[in-house]
Amino acid sequence: MPSPRLKPSDLLTIGEIARRTGLSVSAIRFYEDKRLIEPVRTGGNQRRFLRSDIRRLSFILIAQRLGLTLGEIEDELAKLPQGRTPTAGDWEAISAAIRLRLDERIAELTRTRDRLDGCIGCGCLSLAHCAIWNPQDQLGQQGPGARKLIA
């Protein structure tokens, strides 16, 4: 049941949210099932969304394009207040946390890019000498088979 402080104009149907975000209704339900957004229920048990859920869904889409997992997105959204529109300060705190993750990924990708030509070009495929995938064959000590996946 919606909070008594909410006016009907504060709430949107799932169809209205879909039109505003460009997401399908099924995608919105998926994010709801993952508890990334939480609709309020009317007296007739219909789901209604806060206008601020448009921003939450937009954040989900942006974060996915940046490579965040749904778990990481859930962790970040949990930092936002429920029942009120997040402030600029709320979003800035999340942005700072994501920026750190992105900087780490950029540094890793840059290191990989800088070593990639030599690795592919050498053709040795040596686990004993490969500085990218298995430096000093550290993973070989754990036995045969794949040990690490690089995203």
N, C-alpha and C positions, 0 to 999 in steps of 0.2 A: 504494500500500500504506500503511495507517495506520501512524503512528509507534508504536514499541514502548511508548511511555509512555501511549498512549491505551488506555483500557479499552473493551470493547464498549458499556458503558453511556454512554460519552462520545459515541457516534456515533448518529445518527438516520437512518432511511431517508428518501427523498424524500417518501413518503406521510406519515410522521410530521411532517416539517417543514411540509408543506402543511396538515395539520390544526392544527398549533400556530400558524401564521401567518395562516391563512385564505386563502392564495394557492393558485391552481391549480398542479398539477404542471407544466403547460406554462409558466406564468409563472416558476416556479423555474428551469426549464431555460433560459428566455430570459435571466434574470439570470446564470445560469451561463455561457451563451454570450457574454454581454457581459463576463464575467470580474469581475462584481461580487461573486460568491461562488465559492469553489472547493472542491468536495467532495474527500474523500479516496477512494481506491479500495481495495476489499477484495482479497484474494487471488483471488477469483472475478470481479474487475473490476466489482463493483457499487459504485455511488456511495453514499457515506455522508457526512453532514453533521455538523459539530461543533455542539454545543448553542449556542455563541456565534453561529452563523449565523442563529439566530432573531432575535437583536438586529440583525444586519446587514440582514436582510430587512425588519425593522420600520423601521430607519433609512431604507432605500430608499423605502418607502411614505410615510413622513413627509416626507422630502426632496422627493419628487415633488409632494406636496400643497402644499409651500411654494414650488413653482415651479422647483426646480433641475432642470437637464437631466441626462440619464444621464451625460454627460461630466463635469459638475460633481460628481455623486454618485461617479463612479469616482475622481475626483481626491481627494475626501475619504476614501473608503474605503481608498485606497492609503496613507493616513497611519496606518491601524490595523495592529496586528501580525497576521501570519498565524500560525495554529497556537496562539494563546492567546486567552483571553477578554479583550477590551479592558477596561481599567480605567476608573474614573470620570474620571481625568485625561485618558485618551485621548479620551473622549467630550466632555469639557469643551473641549478644544482644537478639536475639530471644531465644536462648538456656537459657539464664539467666532468662527470664520471664517464660518460661515453667518449669524450675527447681523449681521456687517458687511454682507454682501450684502443681507440683508433690510432693514436700515436704509436702504441706498442705494435699493432698490426702493420702499420706503415713501415716501421723500422725493420720488422721481420721480412716483409715483402721486399724492401730495398736491399737488405743483405742477400736474400735469395736471388733477386734479379742480378745483382752485381757478381754473384758466383756462378750463375746459371750457364753462361756461355762457355766457361772453362770446363764445367762439369759435362755438359752435353758434348762439347767439342773434343774432350779427351777420349771419350769412348771406352774408358777402362772399366766402368761400372764396378769399381773396386769398393767393397764394403770396408776394407781396411784403411782406405785413404780418402774416402768421400767426406768432405767437410760439410756438405749440406745435409745429407740424409742420415749418415751414420758415422760421425767423427770418431776416429780411433776404434772403429768397429765395436763400440760399446754395447750395442744391442746383440751382437753375435754371442756374447757371453751368456745370454738368456736362453739360448737354444735356437733351433731352426724355426723358420716361419716369420710372418710379418709381426712386427712388434709396435710399430708406430705409423700412424696415418698423419700426413701433413695436409692441412686444409688449404 
